[in-house]
């Protein structure tokens, strides 16, 4: 019943910027940690950034200083601002969250992913 939907992906030149959004919808009582993952072709899925319900953040070393994760709890939204993009950032980016629903249970929810291609 709960869904996460990513948006904002696309094609961008090296050095450019993109902002990804993740919208949560459905029978939601609360959202704990939210995360961005990415998966490049032929590679393992990796954690890019995480933000807790209290706003604490953590980043992969490869994106530290370039990416910023944020959230708006009232809107049930999460964002990833990506600056100074590099070709190695090319991947499908996934939204992920721990959600407490009206079933009174916690579940981990994944979005379907949005592709980002960084190329000249």
HELIX and SHEET records of a PDB file:
HELIX    1   1 UNK A   87  UNK A   89  5                                   3    
SHEET    1   A 4 UNK A   3  UNK A   7  0                                        
SHEET    2   A 4 UNK A  18  UNK A  25 -1                                        
SHEET    3   A 4 UNK A  77  UNK A  82 -1                                        
SHEET    4   A 4 UNK A  67  UNK A  72 -1                                        
SHEET    1   B 6 UNK A  10  UNK A  12  0                                        
SHEET    2   B 6 UNK A 114  UNK A 118  1                                        
SHEET    3   B 6 UNK A  91  UNK A 101 -1                                        
SHEET    4   B 6 UNK A  28  UNK A  39 -1                                        
SHEET    5   B 6 UNK A  46  UNK A  51 -1                                        
SHEET    6   B 6 UNK A  57  UNK A  59 -1                                        
SHEET    1   C 4 UNK A  10  UNK A  12  0                                        
SHEET    2   C 4 UNK A 114  UNK A 118  1                                        
SHEET    3   C 4 UNK A  91  UNK A 101 -1                                        
SHEET    4   C 4 UNK A 106  UNK A 110 -1                                        
END                                                                             
